[in-house]
Amino acid sequence: MCGIVGCLGREDAQSVIVNGLKALEYRGYDSAGVAIHSGQKINRVRAEGKLINLQEKLTEQSLPGQLGIGHTRWATHGAPSEKNAHPHTVGGVSLVHNGIIENYAELRENLIAQGAQLNSDTDSELIAHLIHHEISKNKLDFIEALKVVTPRLRGAYALLVMSEDRPGEMLATTNGPPLVVGFSEDSFILASDLLAIVPYTKNIAYVTEYETVHFQENKYQFYDKNFTSFIKEPQQINWTDDLVEKAGYSHFMLKEIFEQPRSMAKSLEPHINVENQSIEIKSLEPHSEFLQNLEQVYIVACGTSYYSGLVGEYLFEKISKVSCKVDIASEFRYREPKLNPNSLVILISQSGETADTLAALRLAKKSGVKTMSICNVEHSSLDREADMQLYMNAGVEIGVASTKAFICSLSLLNLVSGFLAKKKGVLNIVDENHLVASLMATPSHMESVLTCDKFFAEAAEHLKKYKGFLYMGRGVNFPIALEGALKLKELAYMHAEGYPAGEMKHGPLALIDEEMAVVMIAPKDDLYEKTISNLETAKARGGQIISVGAVNDNKLKELSLNFLPLPEVDWNINPFLSVIPVQLLSFHVANALGHDVDQPRNLAKSVTVE
């Protein structure tokens, strides 16, 4: 959730840290702070609210020094306030923390019993107390103190720690949340995301689970779970700064919506033989025998990724003829699922660090079941731990509300279902060629759908006045209704619900009147006539109909207050097109209401705690 940045060995440490925190604003946060070691003491500045509040304080109180840590906090323990903001400092020990300590109450009670004076309501401050105690009372050195403290912590944590009596040293450790080291000449930059590091260096190393790094002046040492030292060589990445610029758009999210056709094409490119119009997923070929005998697919994810998984359920069952079950990760991991040995668990996460999805992966592996990751971040935890890996290739996604990653997940689920169908002998060459051709044509269709942006930009002032939105669809379009409702809730903070249209008479019909907008996704597919019947029922109750359907559908247009035309495409391609209008609707309504579209309240991009 939180953003972490650290710097050692640069004269402009404060600038590096603040710029890094700015690059991580997309993660969602409610306070920020910086602590810099001057060489004699640690100076700290914190502020509630947005980073600009911290920057204003720093113009009045600049912090000189070559060693420092910074943090943007998303509240878990304790309300958003300056006293709960990081870094936390106890007796000369300063630290920043991403994650959540589950045995917080027990640790807090013990520390108070020992006479500790707590200055915040956070779990993070307790860690600083524990480290300080080991250094001051038990006379342990810096690394030994951390070695004693970390086994006492239950939960997820990534930590950067510095001590006032060690002006040239820093410790970094993680158990779950991501942490990356950037190596730049005689200096080090650490962060929870590459975005904070790439302006300074492309030489990086990931700090993986239970690893610790001890930095001293211009040298460093990695330690494993048992604090045994080992060598980890930096790797060079190819990621340029301009990938995260707005490129002239008013918001990152709007830019990312318009980037979706290109992102889809990039997600398809590695796995399609254009000349033969065939699906060739090289990374899955070593698993051909397993896939040929596969009996069951489970898809596990959270939020928007879960909705892409719901589309995948239709793809696997219709194209691959394999039973598929989709679970929300936070439910899957706790319901003691009985997994078929000849099954595959597919886990979808944009960041590859989603805590519940990672836990589901580990549960599946513990059960002896094969796993496949679909994520956007190479070398992320999900990517490293899964048996099979596929990458969205969506590019950098800054807006908290996911768009490109959703489209790329749909692309990969189409490809995997087709690949599996080939291995099981249920997809002939003609049908494979048609599937590939339809997927390759989709980015162009998406470009045409993006022209409805102008409609929503103009209609937003009217749309924002509705008391709520009811999104409906049938079959493969039902998950798009759920995704549309989620986007409006995320961005516009308005009541919105997604329903299968056939369920309308089983309760939701009571909500419909002249102040309720009904967004109906009704392409011409095998459920079209039933969808139209459901729509007529909603209209008869006064529902204000916004419909998304085939371009020449005059019947749908007559029933609707507003009609958004889509190209006529195959059933499995419809979700790529119908999701764009619901994304644009949410964006423009939220913007018309004056909300921060890129950073919705209370939300974060990478959910690394339960």
N, C-alpha and C positions, 0 to 999 in steps of 0.2 A: 504494500500500500504506500508506505512512506518513501520519500526520496532521500538517499544518503550520498554525500560527496565528501571526500577527504583529499588532502594535498600535503605532500612532504617534499621539501627541497626546492621550492620556487619562491622567489621574492614576492610575487604577486599572489600569494596563497588565497587571500581574501577574495580577490577578483575571480580566480579560478573556481573557488567554491560557490560564490554567488551566481556566476554564469552557469555553473553546473546545475545548481538548484533551479534556475530559470528554465533550463532545458528539460527538467523533470517535472515542471508544473502540471503537465498533462496527467500525471498519476493521481491527482486529487489530493488536497491537503487543506488544513485549517489554521496552521501556524508555521513559523519558520524560525531558524536560529543558526548562528555561527559562533564557534569558539576558535580562537587563534592563540598559539603559544608564542609569546614575544621573545622567548629566550630566557626570561626570568619568571614569568607567570603566564597563566592562561586568562585571557580576556574574553568575555562572552557577551553577545547581544542577541536578544530574542524578541519576537513580536507576534501578536495574535493576528490572524487574517492572512491576506495575500502577501506575496513576497515583496511587493512595493513598500509595504509598511516596514519591513526589515531594512530595505535599501535606504529608506529615508533616515532611519536611525543610524545607519552606517555612514551616512554623509556627515553626521555630527560627531561620530565616534569611530573613526577608522581604526582597524585592528592590524598593526604591522606584525610580520612574522612569516616564517617559511613552513610552519606546521599548523594544520588546522582541520576542523571537521565542520560539516554543515548538515542541515536536515530540514525537510518539509514533512510535517506531521499530519497524519489522518487519525483522528481520535479513536482509541479503543478504551483504555482506562483513563478516566478523567475527562472533563469537558474541554473544549477548545479554549485555551487561555494562555497567557504568557508564562505563568508558573508551570504549566504542564508541557510547554514547548521544549524541544531539544535544542542544543545539547544539555544534558544533565551533568552537573558538577558536584562532586562530593569529596571534600578533603584533598583537593588537587587532582582527582581522577575525573576526567570528562569523557563522555561517550554519547554516541547516537545509536539508535536501535530501530530496526525495521522488524516487525513481527508481533507476536503476542506471547506473553509468559503465562501459561495455564495454571501454574501453582503460585500465582501472584499473592493470593490471600494468605497462604501458609508462610511464604517468605516475608511478607509485610508484618505479620504477627510476630514472627521470630525476631525481626530487626527491631521492632518497637520494644519488645521484651528486653533486648540487649541495650536499650537506651538510645537507639538511632533517632535522629531528628529528621523527619521526612518533610520535604518542602514542596512536594507535588502529590497528585493523586495517581501517578502513572506506575505501571509495572517496570518501566525502563529505569527509573531512578533507583529502584531496588538493586539492579545489577551493579550500578556504580558504587552503592554502599557495600555490596559484597566484595568487590574487587579492592576497594579502599581498605576494608577490614583486613583482608589477607596481606596487603602490603604494609599497613601501619602496625597492626597488632601481631600478626604472625611472621612479619619480616620476610615475606616471600618476594622474589624479584618479579618483574612485570609479567613475563611469560608464565612463570609458575603460578602466579595468582590467578590468571585466566584458566590455567589447567585445572585448578581446584574448583573454581566457580562454575564453569560451564556444565559439569555433570549435575549440578544442583538445579539447573534450569530445565523445566519441562515446557515444551511448546516450540514455537518457531522464532528464530532470531538471526539477524545479521547485525554485527556490531563493529563499529570503529571506536577504538579507545586510545586516549593519550593521557599522560601523567605530567604534572607540573614539574616534578624533579627529573624528568627525562625529556629534555627539549628536542632531542633528535630522534625520537622513537614513536612508533605507532603500531597498534595491534589491530588486525582485522580477522574476523571469524564469522562463519555462517553455519546455521542448521536449518536449511530450507530456503529463505528468501535469497534472491540473486545478489551477487557481489562480484564486481569486475575490477581488475587492476590494470591501469595503463602505465606503460614504461616509457618515459621521455627523458633521454640523456641521463642526468643525475637526479631526476625527480620522479615521483610516483603520484598518480592521480587514481583515486578509488571512487567507485560509484555503484549504485544499484541498477544503473542502465548505461549502455554504451553512449547514449546521446550526450551525456555529460563529459565524456572522454574524447570522442572523435575530433573535436576541434584542436586537440593538443597532440594526440598521437594515435597511430593505428596499430601499435604493438600492445597486445593485451594478453591477459591470462584470467580465466575464470576461477574464482574461489568456490570450490564445490562443497557439497554437504560434509559437515564436520571437519573441514579444513581450517587452518589458522595460518596467517602470515604475520611475521615479525619484521617490521621495517626499522632499520637503523642507519641514519644518515643516507649514504648512497648504496646500501646493500639490503638484501631481503632474504628471508628464509621461510619456506613452506613447511608446515607440519600436518601430519595426518590426524585421525581421530585419537590415536594414542600418544599424540605429541612427539612422534618420531619424525625427524627431519627428512625431507626428500626434495628432489630437484624437479621443478616445473618450468619448462622453457616457454617464453612468450610466443604468441602466434600473431601474424599480421592479418588484419581484416581489410576489406575493401568497402568502405562506407564513407561517402562524402557528405560534407555539411549541407549542401543544397538539397539533399533528400528530405530535410525537415523544414524547409521554407514554405511559406504559404503560396508562393508563385502567383501572387496577384489576387487570390481569392480573399473574401472578407474573413473567413474562418477556416481553420484546418479541416473541420468536418465537411464543409461544402467542397473544398478541394478534394478530399478523399472520396466523396460520393462521385465526383466527376472523374476520378482516377480509376474507378472500378472496371471499366472495359479493358484498360491496359493491364490492370492487375490480374484480371481473369485470364487474359492471353498469356501472361507470364506464368501463371500457375499451371496452365495446360502444356506450355511449350516443352518442358523436359520429358513429358510422358506420351507424346504423340508423334508418330511417324507420318509426316504430312504427305509424303509421296504415296505411301500405301494406305493412308487414312486408317491407321490401326493404333490401338492402345499398347504402349510398350513401357511398362513401369519397371525399369531395370532393378531398382532396389528390392522389388518383391519377387523377382525371378528365383532367388535362392530358396524361397518359401513355397514354390509351386506345388510340391507334393502335399504339403499341409493345407494349402488353399483348395486344392482339388477335393480333399476329403472333409472340408469344413462343413459343419452342420448348423452352427448358430453364430450370429453376429450380435454383439452388444455395443451400443454407442453410448459413451458416458461423457457428459460435459455440463457446463453451467451457462446460464443466461443466453445470450445470442448464439453461442456455440451449441447450446442444447437445442435451439430451434433449427439450426442447420442439421443437427443430428436427426431431428424428427423428419426432415425432408429425406435424409439418408435412409430412413426406415422404408419409405416407399420405393426408393431406388433399389435397395438390396432385394426386397421381396418381389418387385416386378421385373427387374432386369436380371438379377443373379439367381432368383428362385430360392433364396436362402432366408430362413426365419431371422428376423431382426427385432431386437428390443432396445428401446432408448430409455436411459435413466438420467435423472439429475444427479450429479456427482455426490452432493451432500446427502442424498437419500441412499444411493447405491452402496456407499461405503459403510453404512450403518445397518442395513437390513439383512446382513449375512446372506448374500446372494449365493445360490447353488449353481455353480458354473459348470457347464458341459466341458469335458476335457478337449473335445474337438470343436472348440469355439474360439472366436477372436474378439478381444475387447479393443475397440477403437476409441481413443481419447482425444478430444478436440479442445484446444486452448490457444488463443492468439499469442499470449505471452509465453506459454510453456511453463509457467510458474504458478498456475492456479492451485491453491492449496488442496481443495477438495478433490480436484481432478487428479492431482499427483497421488493423493492418498488412495484413490480408486485404482490407479495404475499399480501401486505397490500391493494392494489387496489382490488384484488379479494375478500378479506375478507370484505372490505367495501361494496362491491356489494352483499354480502350475499352468496357467492359461496364457497363451500367446497374446501380446499387446502390440498395438500400432498407434503411434502418435501422429496427429495432424496439428502442426503449430507453425507460427510465423517466425520464431526466433531459433536459429540454429545454435546448438550447444546449450539450449535451455535445459532445465532439469527433466522435463517431460521427454524431450528429444534424446537426451543422453540415456535415459533409463528404459525406454521402450524397446521391444524386440525389432520392430520395423518402424521406419521413420518416413514421413512425407512432409514437405514444406509448402506452406501457402504461397510463398513468394509474393505476398501482398505489398511489400515495401513498408516503410515506416508508417505507422498509424498513430497520429498524435491525439485526435479527438477521443475522448473517453468512450463515447458511444460507437461501438464497432460497426464498420460498414464494409470496407475492403476485405477484411478477414472473413466476414460472413460469405461474401461472394466466392472467395477462393476456397473456402471449406466446401461449398456446394460443388465447385469444379472438381475437387479431388474426390468427393464422394461419388460423383458421376463416373469418374475414371476408375476408381477402385471397384465399384459395382460392375462395370463393364469388364474389367480385368478378371475379376472373380468369375463372372459368367463365362468368359473364354476358357478359363482353367477347368470349369465344371462342364464344359461342352454344351452350354445352353444358349450361346450367342453365335450365330453363324456370321460368315464374312460380310454378307450384304447388310445385316443389321448393325454389325460393328462399324462398317463404313458410314452408315447413316448416322449412328450415334456420334462418331467423331466429327463428321461434317456439320451436324447441328450444333455441337459444342463450339467448333471453330467459327461458326457464323454468329454466335451469340454476342460477342463484344460489339459487333456492328449494330445489332438490334438494340443493345443497351444504349448506344450513342443516340439512337433515335428517341428512345424513351426519356432520356435526359432533357429533351426539349420541354417537358412538362414542368421544368423548374420555374419557368416564367409564370405559369398558371398559379402555382402555389405562392410565389412571391407576391402576386397581386391579390390572391384570395385570403392570405393569412389574417388580415385585419378582420375579415368576416368569420373565418373559421375559429379564431381564438375565443369567440363569444359563446360557443356551445358549452353546455354544462358537462358534456362527456362525449366519448367516442366509443362506438362498438365496432370492432373489426371482425369480419366474418369471411370464411372461405371453406371449401370442402376439399377433401383429398390432399394432394400435395400442396395446395394453397392454404390449408388451415395453419401450418406453421408460419406462413408469411403473415397471416392475421395476428398471430401471437407476437411476432417480431415487430409488426407495426404498432401494436398496443404498447409493447415495451419501450420502443423508441419515443413515443409521445410521453409516456410516464417519465422516462429518463431526462428528456430535454425540456418539455413544457410544463412538467409537474401537474399535469391534468389527469383526471380519472379516465382510464381507457382499459378496455378488456378485449381479449381475443377469444373467439368461440368458433367451433365448427358450426357451419350454418344450420345443419340439421338439428342442432341442440337448441335453437332459438326458442322453440315453443316449450322447452323444458325449464323455463325460468327467465332468461334474458329478455323475453318479449315484454315483461312487466316494466322494463326500464325505458322502453321506446316511447317518445313523444316528440313534439315539434322542437324541443331544445336538445335532442340527442342526434348526433351525427352517426350515421351508419356507413362504414367503409366496407364495401363488398368487393371481394376479389373474385371475378367471375369470367375467366377465359373460356373459350369454347373447347371443353374437354368432355369426357364421358359422363361428368356429373353436372354439366351445364344446365340442363332443364330443371333438375332438382334445386340448383342454386337460384335460378330465376324465380321459382316458386317461393323459396324462402325470402327472396328480396321483395316480392309483391306483398307478402305478409307484413314485412317491416314497414313498407310504404303505406299500407292501409292504416297503420297505427300512428302515422304522422312522422315517421323517421325521415331525417334529411339525408338523402342517399348520395354518397360519393362512390362511384363505381370505377373499377379498373377491369377492362376487358378487351376483347378483340376489336381491331380497328373499325371493322364494318358492321358492328353489332348494333343495329338501329333499335332493336327491342330493348336492349340494356340501356341505351342512351335515353330512350323515352321514359324509362322508369326512374331516371337519375336526375338529381339537381345538378350534379357535376359529373361528367364522364371523362375518364382518362383512357385514351385508346392505346392498345399495345399491338405489336405485330403478332400475327397468328403463327405460333410455333408448336413444337411437340410438347407433351405434358411435362416432361422432365426439364424443359427449358423455361417454362412459365415462371418458376420462382425467381430466376435471375432478373426477369423483367418486372414482375409485379412488386418486388421489394423496393425498387427505386422510387416509385411514387410515394410509398409510405415513409421512406426515409426523408424525402423532400418535404412532405407534409409536416413531419415532426420538426425538421430544421426550421422551416419558415414560420410556423406557429410559435415556436420557442423564441425565435429571433424577434418576432412582432411583440411578444410579451416582455421583451427586454432581458431575457435570461442569458447566462453565460453558456453558449451552446457547446463550446469545446471542453468546458470543465463544469459539468452539472453538479449541483450541490450534493453533498453526502456520498458521492461516488468516486471510485478510483479505477484506473485503467487495469492495473494488475493486482488481482485479489489474492495476496499471498498468505492470508490467514483465513480461518473458518468464519 
